[in-house]
Amino acid sequence: MVASSKMMNVRVTTMDAELEFAIQQITTGKQLFDQVVKTIGLREVWFFGLQYTDIKGDQTWIKLYKKVKSAILTDEIYCPSETSVLLASYAVQARHGDYQKSIHTTGFLANDRLLPQRVMDQHKMSKEEWESSITNWWQEHRGMPREDAMMEYLKIAQDLEMYGVNYFEIRNKKGTELWLGVDALGLNIYEKDDKLTPKIGFPWSEIRNISFNEKKFIIKPIDKKAPDFVFFAARVKINKRILALCMGNHELYMRRRKPDTIDVQQMKAQAKEEKLAREKQREKLQLEIAARERAEKKQQEYEERLRNMAEEMERRQAELNEAQEMIRRLEEQLRQLQAAKEELEDRQKELTAMMEKLERSHEMEAAERAKLEAEIRHKQEEVQRIQSEVEAKDAEARRLQEEVEAARLRQEEADRQYQASTTPHHHHVEENEEDGDDGEDEIPHGDVTKELVTDESIIDPIEERRTLAERNERLHDQLKALKQDLAQSRDETKETVMDKIHRENVRQGRDKYKTLREIRKGNTKRRVDQFENM
């Protein structure tokens, strides 16, 4: 922005153009926004806002999702432990997309703030255990686009008791300190120590006029017989804020319950078509992703088979080398056996010659005969020794021969298995398979009154409203499972007052919408009297 004495030049950047306006210094952001949407012909104004560069040079654009997430993490909005973990899993999906084991390793979420400190303090769990719990649920959201994850986050968050409620400190005529809660459905009264459970409720459809005079705030019901609903704020400025919030919420409440204009009907039809187109595109993408994953899985299986075959070949080669070494030893053994047999044959011939000589020994002298007999005995012993060696070598040769034969059979069987494993099978390839604070505006004095346009035919939406967990069985089961898991590590000594109130509400079967239905029962007069007696 470039400022002159009374005018400012403002540049607004859209997707396809840059717009420059000269505006007065007193022009509000709402007026500038209206001028922009009128100039570019934007109809869906509720989806857009103005992005600006703040004093730190950062691009700033308030986003509902981030605002709600921050409020939950700082405990501005109370959130039970099991819901906090489930919301954290959606927040991770919105930020990082689908979980991928190879990328999102242990410690990946260490720097992300995902849970209220209160929740972490109340459970005896390490950061790694919290991360594991969140990651387990994160994997359940696979294939969910980031914008859908944000929407699921907000759908669950809106069922929290404090979601969307602006609280103001007030007093009734008796001086009792209470909380006034202003939200999209009406006005609720809370006791000072319990922001979770409203005690009295007034839907917007029952209110026809709101006004304040200094610190006194007056609400006139549609029921003429009912007394005015009066309370007191600490400062006039608070009443001004309450009035502005009441007017804005009441206007939106009535607008949402009127028939859609032609423009809105056309935009809804167009949005429906675009949503269907996105869903078809998403389904196509998911099919392609699934086909790619199947192809990658098969590729991994083929690679694993190749590794196994390579290892098998190495093992078979080692067995072959061992068999060849065995054959070499057998051949050496056979050679030694043959040599021993030849030596035995020579010794037997020598023994035979000696025996023949002995038979002719009657002609020899006694000394010569004795010498010859000794030589014969020695030769017989030598022949016996050689005979034993031959028998031993023959037995060893037979054993080696059996081992060689067994090795040969194993090798043949291995060859057959290898041939079978490397023979390609018929493979069908699928069609898709591939490898701040308010400004210091002037505070009005005296009565400030606003008439609210009402329609008695409008049915209070809270009568049909149910929590998402009550309508969605899968979400109900998820929260139940989370609650059971966290109960094992819960430290009840760390419970806050809010935790105890929430636990008691759950025990009595109350939730946000059941409570709102209960506190709106009876006529307006009875509820106003109940407020005055608090």
C-alpha positions as CSV (number, residue, x, y, z in Angstrom):
1,M,0.0,0.0,0.0
2,V,1.2,3.5,-0.8
3,A,-0.3,6.3,1.4
4,S,-0.8,9.9,0.6
5,S,-2.3,12.5,2.9
6,K,-5.9,11.2,2.7
7,M,-5.8,8.5,0.1
8,M,-4.0,5.2,-0.2
9,N,-3.2,3.2,-3.4
10,V,-3.9,-0.5,-2.9
11,R,-2.8,-3.3,-5.2
12,V,-4.8,-6.5,-5.0
13,T,-3.4,-9.6,-6.8
14,T,-5.8,-12.2,-8.2
15,M,-5.0,-15.4,-10.1
16,D,-5.0,-13.6,-13.5
17,A,-4.7,-9.9,-12.8
18,E,-3.5,-7.1,-10.6
19,L,-6.0,-4.5,-9.5
20,E,-5.1,-1.0,-8.2
21,F,-7.5,1.1,-6.2
22,A,-7.2,4.5,-4.6
23,I,-9.1,4.4,-1.3
24,Q,-9.5,6.7,1.7
25,Q,-7.6,6.0,4.8
26,I,-10.9,5.4,6.7
27,T,-12.0,2.7,4.2
28,T,-12.6,-0.6,5.9
29,G,-11.3,-4.0,4.7
30,K,-14.9,-5.0,4.1
31,Q,-15.5,-2.1,1.8
32,L,-12.3,-2.8,-0.1
33,F,-13.3,-6.5,-0.4
34,D,-16.7,-5.6,-1.7
35,Q,-15.1,-3.3,-4.3
36,V,-12.8,-6.1,-5.5
37,V,-15.5,-8.8,-5.8
38,K,-17.7,-6.3,-7.7
39,T,-15.0,-5.4,-10.1
40,I,-14.0,-8.9,-11.0
41,G,-17.6,-10.3,-10.9
42,L,-17.0,-12.8,-8.1
43,R,-20.2,-14.4,-6.8
44,E,-18.9,-17.0,-4.3
45,V,-17.7,-14.3,-1.9
46,W,-17.9,-16.5,1.2
47,F,-15.0,-18.6,-0.1
48,F,-12.6,-15.7,-0.4
49,G,-10.8,-13.0,1.5
50,L,-7.9,-10.5,1.2
51,Q,-4.3,-11.6,1.5
52,Y,-2.0,-8.9,2.7
53,T,1.7,-8.4,3.6
54,D,2.1,-7.8,7.4
55,I,4.6,-5.6,9.2
56,K,7.1,-8.5,9.2
57,G,6.9,-8.9,5.4
58,D,5.0,-12.2,5.6
59,Q,2.0,-13.0,3.5
60,T,-1.0,-13.3,5.8
61,W,-4.4,-14.7,5.1
62,I,-6.5,-15.9,8.0
63,K,-7.7,-19.5,7.4
64,L,-10.4,-21.2,9.4
65,Y,-8.6,-24.5,9.5
66,K,-5.4,-23.1,10.9
67,K,-7.3,-20.9,13.3
68,V,-9.2,-23.8,14.7
69,K,-6.1,-26.0,14.8
70,S,-4.2,-23.3,16.8
71,A,-7.2,-22.9,19.2
72,I,-7.2,-26.7,19.9
73,L,-3.4,-26.9,20.4
74,T,-3.4,-24.0,22.8
75,D,-6.5,-25.4,24.7
76,E,-8.6,-22.4,23.8
77,I,-11.0,-25.1,22.6
78,Y,-11.1,-28.1,24.9
79,C,-10.5,-31.4,23.0
80,P,-10.4,-34.8,24.7
81,S,-7.2,-37.0,24.3
82,E,-8.6,-39.5,21.8
83,T,-10.1,-36.8,19.6
84,S,-6.8,-34.9,19.7
85,V,-4.9,-37.9,18.3
86,L,-7.4,-38.4,15.5
87,L,-7.3,-34.7,14.6
88,A,-3.5,-34.8,14.6
89,S,-3.6,-37.6,12.1
90,Y,-5.8,-35.5,9.8
91,A,-3.5,-32.5,10.3
92,V,-0.5,-34.6,9.2
93,Q,-2.4,-35.8,6.1
94,A,-3.3,-32.2,5.3
95,R,0.3,-31.1,5.6
96,H,2.4,-34.1,4.3
97,G,-0.1,-36.1,2.1
98,D,-0.1,-39.9,2.1
99,Y,2.2,-41.8,4.5
100,Q,5.2,-43.3,2.8
101,K,7.3,-45.6,4.9
102,S,10.5,-45.0,3.0
103,I,10.2,-41.2,3.5
104,H,8.3,-40.8,6.8
105,T,10.8,-42.5,9.1
106,T,10.8,-42.4,12.9
107,G,11.3,-38.8,14.1
108,F,9.7,-37.3,11.0
109,L,7.1,-35.6,13.1
110,A,9.4,-34.5,15.9
111,N,9.2,-30.8,15.0
112,D,5.5,-30.7,14.3
113,R,3.2,-29.5,17.1
114,L,0.3,-31.9,16.8
115,L,-1.2,-32.3,20.3
116,P,-2.2,-30.0,23.2
117,Q,0.4,-30.0,25.9
118,R,-2.3,-31.0,28.4
119,V,-2.9,-34.2,26.5
120,M,0.8,-35.1,26.4
121,D,1.2,-34.3,30.1
122,Q,-1.7,-36.6,31.1
123,H,-0.3,-39.8,29.5
124,K,2.9,-41.6,30.3
125,M,4.1,-41.9,26.7
126,S,7.3,-40.9,25.0
127,K,7.4,-38.6,21.9
128,E,8.2,-41.7,19.8
129,E,5.1,-43.5,21.2
130,W,2.9,-40.5,20.4
131,E,4.3,-40.3,16.9
132,S,3.7,-44.0,16.4
133,S,0.1,-43.6,17.6
134,I,-0.6,-40.7,15.3
135,T,1.2,-42.4,12.3
136,N,-1.0,-45.5,12.7
137,W,-4.1,-43.4,12.2
138,W,-2.4,-41.3,9.5
139,Q,-2.0,-44.5,7.4
140,E,-5.8,-44.9,7.6
141,H,-6.2,-41.7,5.5
142,R,-4.3,-43.0,2.5
143,G,-5.5,-41.5,-0.7
144,M,-7.3,-38.6,0.9
145,P,-6.6,-35.2,-0.7
146,R,-5.2,-32.6,1.6
147,E,-8.2,-30.3,1.3
148,D,-10.5,-33.2,2.2
149,A,-8.3,-33.9,5.3
150,M,-8.7,-30.3,6.4
151,M,-12.5,-30.6,5.9
152,E,-12.6,-33.8,8.0
153,Y,-10.6,-32.0,10.6
154,L,-13.2,-29.2,10.8
155,K,-16.1,-31.6,10.7
156,I,-14.8,-33.4,13.8
157,A,-13.7,-30.1,15.5
158,Q,-17.2,-28.5,15.1
159,D,-18.6,-31.1,17.4
160,L,-16.4,-30.0,20.2
161,E,-18.4,-28.2,22.9
162,M,-16.3,-24.9,22.7
163,Y,-16.0,-24.8,18.9
164,G,-17.3,-21.6,17.4
165,V,-18.3,-20.1,20.8
166,N,-17.2,-16.5,21.8
167,Y,-17.3,-16.2,25.6
168,F,-18.0,-13.0,27.5
169,E,-18.0,-12.4,31.2
170,I,-21.4,-11.1,32.3
171,R,-23.5,-10.8,35.5
172,N,-27.3,-11.2,36.0
173,K,-29.4,-8.9,38.1
174,K,-28.4,-10.7,41.2
175,G,-24.7,-10.0,40.4
176,T,-23.8,-13.7,39.8
177,E,-20.8,-13.9,37.5
178,L,-21.5,-16.0,34.4
179,W,-20.3,-16.6,30.9
180,L,-22.3,-15.6,27.8
181,G,-21.6,-17.8,24.8
182,V,-22.4,-16.4,21.4
183,D,-22.3,-18.9,18.5
184,A,-23.9,-19.7,15.1
185,L,-26.9,-21.4,16.8
186,G,-27.9,-18.8,19.4
187,L,-27.0,-17.5,22.9
188,N,-26.0,-19.8,25.8
189,I,-25.4,-19.2,29.5
190,Y,-22.6,-21.0,31.3
191,E,-21.6,-21.1,35.0
192,K,-18.3,-19.4,35.8
193,D,-16.3,-22.6,36.3
194,D,-17.7,-24.6,33.3
195,K,-17.4,-23.5,29.7
196,L,-18.3,-26.9,28.4
197,T,-21.8,-27.4,29.6
198,P,-24.3,-24.5,28.9
199,K,-27.2,-24.3,31.4
200,I,-29.6,-22.1,29.5
201,G,-30.0,-21.6,25.8
202,F,-31.8,-19.2,23.5
203,P,-31.8,-20.0,19.7
204,W,-31.7,-17.1,17.3
205,S,-35.2,-17.9,16.1
206,E,-36.6,-16.8,19.5
207,I,-34.9,-13.4,19.5
208,R,-36.5,-10.3,17.8
209,N,-34.5,-7.4,19.3
210,I,-31.1,-6.7,20.9
211,S,-29.9,-3.5,22.5
212,F,-27.6,-2.1,25.1
213,N,-27.4,1.0,27.2
214,E,-23.9,1.5,28.6
215,K,-23.1,-1.7,30.4
216,K,-26.7,-3.1,30.4
217,F,-27.6,-5.5,27.5
218,I,-31.2,-6.3,26.7
219,I,-32.5,-9.1,24.6
220,K,-36.2,-9.1,23.6
221,P,-37.7,-12.5,22.8
222,I,-40.4,-13.1,20.1
223,D,-42.7,-14.4,22.8
224,K,-44.4,-11.2,24.0
225,K,-45.4,-12.8,27.3
226,A,-41.8,-13.5,28.2
227,P,-39.8,-10.9,30.1
228,D,-36.7,-9.3,28.6
229,F,-33.4,-11.2,29.0
230,V,-31.1,-8.7,30.7
231,F,-27.4,-9.0,31.7
232,F,-24.6,-6.6,32.5
233,A,-21.1,-6.5,31.0
234,A,-17.9,-5.1,32.6
235,R,-17.4,-2.4,29.9
236,V,-19.5,-0.8,27.2
237,K,-17.0,-1.9,24.6
238,I,-17.8,-5.6,25.4
239,N,-21.5,-4.9,24.8
240,K,-20.6,-3.4,21.4
241,R,-18.8,-6.6,20.5
242,I,-21.6,-8.7,21.7
243,L,-24.1,-6.7,19.6
244,A,-22.0,-7.0,16.5
245,L,-21.6,-10.8,17.0
246,C,-25.3,-11.2,17.6
247,M,-26.2,-9.3,14.5
248,G,-23.7,-11.2,12.3
249,N,-24.6,-14.7,13.6
250,H,-28.3,-14.0,13.4
251,E,-28.0,-12.8,9.8
252,L,-26.1,-15.9,8.8
253,Y,-28.5,-18.1,10.8
254,M,-31.5,-16.7,8.8
255,R,-29.7,-16.7,5.5
256,R,-28.8,-20.4,5.7
257,R,-32.4,-21.3,6.3
258,K,-33.9,-19.4,3.4
259,P,-34.4,-21.0,0.0
260,D,-31.3,-20.6,-2.2
261,T,-31.4,-17.9,-4.8
262,I,-31.0,-18.8,-8.5
263,D,-27.4,-17.7,-8.4
264,V,-26.7,-19.9,-5.4
265,Q,-28.6,-22.8,-6.9
266,Q,-26.5,-22.5,-10.1
267,M,-23.3,-22.3,-8.1
268,K,-24.2,-25.4,-6.0
269,A,-25.0,-27.3,-9.2
270,Q,-21.7,-26.3,-10.7
271,A,-19.9,-27.1,-7.5
272,K,-21.6,-30.5,-7.5
273,E,-20.4,-31.2,-11.0
274,E,-16.9,-30.1,-10.2
275,K,-16.9,-32.3,-7.1
276,L,-18.0,-35.3,-9.1
277,A,-15.3,-34.6,-11.7
278,R,-12.7,-34.3,-8.9
279,E,-13.9,-37.6,-7.4
280,K,-13.6,-39.3,-10.8
281,Q,-10.2,-37.9,-11.3
282,R,-9.2,-39.0,-7.8
283,E,-10.5,-42.5,-8.5
284,K,-8.6,-42.7,-11.7
285,L,-5.5,-41.5,-9.9
286,Q,-6.0,-44.1,-7.2
287,L,-6.4,-46.8,-9.8
288,E,-3.1,-45.7,-11.5
289,I,-1.4,-45.6,-8.1
290,A,-2.6,-49.1,-7.3
291,A,-1.5,-50.4,-10.7
292,R,1.9,-48.8,-10.2
293,E,2.2,-50.4,-6.8
294,R,1.2,-53.8,-8.2
295,A,3.8,-53.4,-10.9
296,E,6.5,-52.3,-8.4
297,K,5.5,-55.2,-6.1
298,K,5.9,-57.7,-9.0
299,Q,9.2,-56.1,-10.0
300,Q,10.4,-56.6,-6.4
301,E,9.2,-60.2,-6.5
302,Y,11.2,-60.8,-9.7
303,E,14.3,-59.1,-8.2
304,E,13.9,-61.3,-5.1
305,R,13.6,-64.4,-7.3
306,L,16.7,-63.4,-9.2
307,R,18.6,-62.9,-5.9
308,N,17.5,-66.2,-4.7
309,M,18.5,-67.9,-8.0
310,A,21.9,-66.3,-7.8
311,E,22.4,-67.5,-4.3
312,E,21.2,-71.0,-5.3
313,M,23.6,-71.0,-8.2
314,E,26.5,-70.0,-5.9
315,R,25.5,-72.8,-3.5
316,R,25.3,-75.3,-6.4
317,Q,28.7,-74.2,-7.7
318,A,30.1,-74.8,-4.3
319,E,28.6,-78.2,-4.2
320,L,30.0,-78.9,-7.7
321,N,33.4,-77.8,-6.6
322,E,33.2,-80.1,-3.6
323,A,32.1,-83.0,-5.8
324,Q,35.0,-82.4,-8.2
325,E,37.4,-82.4,-5.3
326,M,35.8,-85.7,-4.1
327,I,36.3,-87.2,-7.6
328,R,39.9,-86.1,-7.6
329,R,40.5,-87.8,-4.3
330,L,38.7,-90.9,-5.5
331,E,40.9,-91.0,-8.6
332,E,44.0,-90.7,-6.4
333,Q,42.7,-93.4,-4.2
334,L,42.0,-95.7,-7.1
335,R,45.5,-95.0,-8.4
336,Q,47.0,-96.0,-5.0
337,L,44.8,-99.0,-4.9
338,Q,46.0,-100.2,-8.4
339,A,49.6,-99.7,-7.3
340,A,49.0,-101.6,-4.1
341,K,47.4,-104.5,-6.1
342,E,50.3,-104.6,-8.4
343,E,52.7,-104.7,-5.5
344,L,50.6,-107.4,-3.9
345,E,50.8,-109.4,-7.1
346,D,54.6,-109.1,-7.2
347,R,54.9,-110.1,-3.6
348,Q,52.6,-113.1,-4.2
349,K,54.8,-114.2,-7.1
350,E,57.9,-113.9,-5.0
351,L,56.2,-115.9,-2.2
352,T,55.2,-118.6,-4.8
353,A,58.8,-118.8,-6.0
354,M,60.0,-119.2,-2.4
355,M,57.4,-121.9,-1.7
356,E,58.6,-123.8,-4.7
357,K,62.1,-123.4,-3.6
358,L,61.1,-124.6,-0.2
359,E,59.7,-127.8,-1.7
360,R,63.0,-128.4,-3.2
361,S,64.8,-127.7,0.1
362,H,65.2,-131.4,1.1
363,E,68.4,-131.1,-0.8
364,M,69.5,-128.0,1.1
365,E,71.4,-127.9,4.3
366,A,69.5,-127.1,7.5
367,A,70.9,-123.6,7.8
368,E,69.8,-122.7,4.3
369,R,66.4,-124.3,4.9
370,A,65.9,-122.3,8.1
371,K,66.8,-119.0,6.3
372,L,64.4,-119.8,3.5
373,E,61.6,-120.5,5.9
374,A,62.2,-117.2,7.7
375,E,62.2,-115.3,4.4
376,I,58.9,-117.1,3.5
377,R,57.3,-116.1,6.9
378,H,58.5,-112.5,6.4
379,K,57.1,-112.5,2.8
380,Q,53.8,-114.0,4.0
381,E,53.5,-111.2,6.6
382,E,54.3,-108.6,4.0
383,V,51.7,-110.1,1.6
384,Q,49.2,-110.1,4.5
385,R,49.9,-106.4,5.2
386,I,49.6,-105.4,1.6
387,Q,46.4,-107.5,1.3
388,S,44.9,-105.5,4.3
389,E,46.0,-102.2,2.7
390,V,44.4,-103.2,-0.6
391,E,41.1,-104.2,1.2
392,A,41.1,-100.9,3.1
393,K,41.8,-98.8,0.0
394,D,39.1,-100.8,-1.9
395,A,36.6,-100.0,0.8
396,E,37.5,-96.3,0.8
397,A,37.2,-96.3,-3.0
398,R,33.7,-97.8,-2.8
399,R,32.7,-95.2,-0.2
400,L,34.0,-92.3,-2.4
401,Q,32.3,-93.8,-5.4
402,E,29.0,-93.8,-3.5
403,E,29.5,-90.2,-2.5
404,V,30.4,-89.2,-6.1
405,E,27.2,-90.9,-7.3
406,A,25.1,-89.1,-4.6
407,A,26.7,-85.8,-5.5
408,R,26.0,-86.4,-9.2
409,L,22.3,-87.1,-8.4
410,R,22.1,-83.9,-6.4
411,Q,23.6,-81.9,-9.1
412,E,21.2,-83.3,-11.7
413,E,18.2,-82.5,-9.4
414,A,19.6,-79.0,-8.9
415,D,19.9,-78.5,-12.6
416,R,16.3,-79.6,-13.1
417,Q,15.1,-77.2,-10.5
418,Y,17.1,-74.4,-11.9
419,Q,15.8,-75.0,-15.3
420,A,12.2,-75.0,-14.0
421,S,12.7,-71.8,-12.0
422,T,14.2,-69.9,-15.0
423,T,11.6,-71.1,-17.5
424,P,9.2,-68.1,-17.9
425,H,5.5,-68.6,-17.0
426,H,2.7,-67.1,-18.9
427,H,2.0,-63.6,-17.4
428,H,-1.1,-61.6,-18.1
429,V,-0.3,-57.8,-18.1
430,E,-3.3,-55.8,-17.0
431,E,-4.4,-52.9,-19.1
432,N,-3.1,-50.2,-16.7
433,E,0.0,-52.1,-15.5
434,E,3.3,-50.2,-15.9
435,D,6.8,-50.5,-14.6
436,G,-5.5,-8.0,17.5
437,D,-7.6,-5.9,19.4
438,D,-10.6,-3.9,18.0
439,G,-10.0,-0.5,16.7
440,E,-10.7,2.5,18.9
441,D,-14.0,3.3,17.3
442,E,-16.2,5.8,19.0
443,I,-18.2,4.1,21.8
444,P,-21.9,5.2,21.5
445,H,-23.8,6.5,24.4
446,G,-27.4,5.9,25.2
447,D,-29.5,3.1,23.7
448,V,-28.2,1.1,20.8
449,T,-31.0,-1.1,19.4
450,K,-31.1,-3.6,16.5
451,E,-34.2,-5.3,15.2
452,L,-33.6,-8.8,14.1
453,V,-35.6,-10.2,11.1
454,T,-37.2,-13.5,12.2
455,D,-39.3,-16.2,10.7
456,E,-41.4,-18.2,13.1
457,S,-41.7,-21.0,10.5
458,I,-38.0,-21.8,10.8
459,I,-37.4,-25.0,12.8
460,D,-34.5,-25.0,15.2
461,P,-31.8,-27.0,13.5
462,I,-30.5,-28.3,16.8
463,E,-33.5,-30.6,17.0
464,E,-32.1,-32.8,14.1
465,R,-28.4,-32.2,14.8
466,R,-26.2,-35.2,15.7
467,T,-22.5,-35.3,16.2
468,L,-20.4,-36.8,13.4
469,A,-19.3,-39.7,15.7
470,E,-23.0,-40.5,16.3
471,R,-23.7,-40.5,12.5
472,N,-20.5,-42.1,11.4
473,E,-20.0,-45.6,12.7
474,R,-16.4,-45.8,11.5
475,L,-15.5,-42.6,13.3
476,H,-17.3,-43.8,16.4
477,D,-15.2,-47.0,16.4
478,Q,-12.0,-45.1,15.8
479,L,-12.5,-42.8,18.8
480,K,-13.5,-45.8,20.9
481,A,-10.4,-47.7,20.0
482,L,-8.2,-44.6,20.6
483,K,-9.8,-44.1,24.0
484,Q,-9.1,-47.7,25.0
485,D,-5.5,-47.4,23.9
486,L,-4.9,-44.2,25.7
487,A,-6.6,-45.3,28.9
488,Q,-3.6,-47.7,29.6
489,S,-1.2,-44.8,29.9
490,R,-3.4,-42.2,31.4
491,D,-2.3,-40.4,34.6
492,E,-5.5,-39.4,36.4
493,T,-3.6,-37.1,38.8
494,K,-2.9,-34.8,35.9
495,E,-6.6,-34.3,35.0
496,T,-7.8,-30.7,34.7
497,V,-11.2,-29.4,35.7
498,M,-12.3,-29.5,32.1
499,D,-11.3,-33.2,31.8
500,K,-13.4,-34.1,34.8
501,I,-16.4,-32.1,33.5
502,H,-16.1,-33.8,30.1
503,R,-15.8,-37.3,31.7
504,E,-18.9,-36.7,33.7
505,N,-20.8,-35.4,30.6
506,V,-19.8,-38.6,28.7
507,R,-20.8,-40.8,31.7
508,Q,-24.3,-39.2,31.6
509,G,-24.6,-39.6,27.8
510,R,-24.4,-35.9,27.0
511,D,-22.8,-34.4,23.9
512,K,-22.8,-30.9,22.4
513,Y,-26.2,-31.2,20.6
514,K,-28.0,-33.2,23.2
515,T,-27.1,-30.6,25.8
516,L,-28.3,-27.8,23.5
517,R,-31.6,-29.6,23.0
518,E,-32.0,-30.1,26.7
519,I,-31.3,-26.4,27.7
520,R,-33.8,-25.1,25.1
521,K,-36.7,-27.0,26.5
522,G,-39.6,-25.1,28.0
523,N,-40.9,-21.7,27.1
524,T,-38.8,-18.6,27.0
525,K,-40.2,-17.1,30.2
526,R,-39.1,-20.2,32.2
527,R,-35.6,-20.0,30.8
528,V,-35.3,-16.2,31.5
529,D,-36.5,-16.8,35.1
530,Q,-33.9,-19.6,35.4
531,F,-31.2,-17.2,34.3
532,E,-32.3,-14.6,36.8
533,N,-32.1,-17.2,39.6
534,M,-28.6,-18.4,38.8
